[in-house]
């Protein structure tokens, strides 16, 4: 299997894990302090996703990576609205924190690229 194919499979697996985790009811499974940190989790995951995507696909522009990452966050929120009832729901604040995470990831990548130039 070629390296680009392996990278794509790894990236898609990450997406499947993130989507699956976002649809699972974690009430009673995780400590209550973690549930209250939900927005921080959104910020961190989306910043990390930006960085990982850039590392896997160096030729993709940061603009495209930002759009892909935003689309993933929107998809997750829509899936929560459509397929989960009671324990998960569409939350505009989650989208805001996803955007902050995207901006943070973008800032990290710009600093990293600036140091490499």
N, C-alpha and C positions, 0 to 999 in steps of 0.2 A: 504494500500500500504506500502510495506517495505521501510525502510530508504534508503538502497542502490538504490532502484528503484527511489525514490524521488531525490536522489543526481544525478543519471544519467540523469533524465529528466531535472533537473535544469541546469546541465552542457550542455546538448544538446541544451537547450533553449538559453543559453548564446552564443553558437556557431552559432545558427541560427540568432540571433540578430546581432552578429559581421559580419557575411557574408552578411546579408541583408543590413546593414548600409554601407558596403564597396561597394555595387553595386548601391546604390542610388545616383543620381546626386544632390549634395548639393549646386551647384552653385546658388547663389542668395538667398539661404535659410540661410546659416551661414555667419557670418561676414567675410570679406576678411582676417582679421588678423588670424582667425582660420584656414582658408584654407592654409595659408602660414606656419602654424605650423604642417602640415600633418605628417612630419617625427617624430616629438615629440609625436604625437598621436600614431603612430605605436609603438614606443618604450614603451610608457606607457601601451597601451592595451596588448601587448604581455608579458610584465613583470607581469602585473596584472593577465593575464590568467594563467601564470605559477603558481603563488601563489594560486589562486582560485582552480586550478586543484589539487594541492598538498593538500590543505585543505579539498577538497571533497573526494579525493581518496588517503588517507595516505599510502596505501600499494604499490602504484605505485612508481617505482624508478624515481629519478630525470632525469635520462637518457631517460626513456620512455616518461616522461612528456615533456622534451625538444624536442624529436622527434615528438611527437603529435603536439606540438605548432608550430614547424617549418613546418610540413605538412599542418597545418591550414593556415599559412601565404602563403605558396606556392599555395594552393588551391584557396585562395582569389585572388591572383594575376592572376592565370590562368583563373578564372571565369571572372575577369575584362577584360582580353584579349579577351575572347570568347563572352561575352554577353553584354558588354557595348561598345558603340561606341562614341568617341568624348569626353565625360565627364570623363571617367575613362579609365585607360589603364594599361598594365603590366609595372611595374617599378622596375628595379633591385635595385634601391636605397631603395625602400620600403622593399625589402627582407633584405637588409643590416641592416636597422633600426629594423626590426623584430628580427634579430639575436642579435642585441645589447640589445633589450628588453628582449629576452630570457636569455642572459647572466646576465642582471641586476636582473631578477626574480630568476635565479639560485643562484646568490650571496646572495640575500635577504634570500632565503630558506636555504642556507648553514649556514649563520650567525644565523638564527633562530634555526636551528637544533643543531648548536654548542652550543648555550646558553641553550638549553634544556637538553643536555647530561650531 
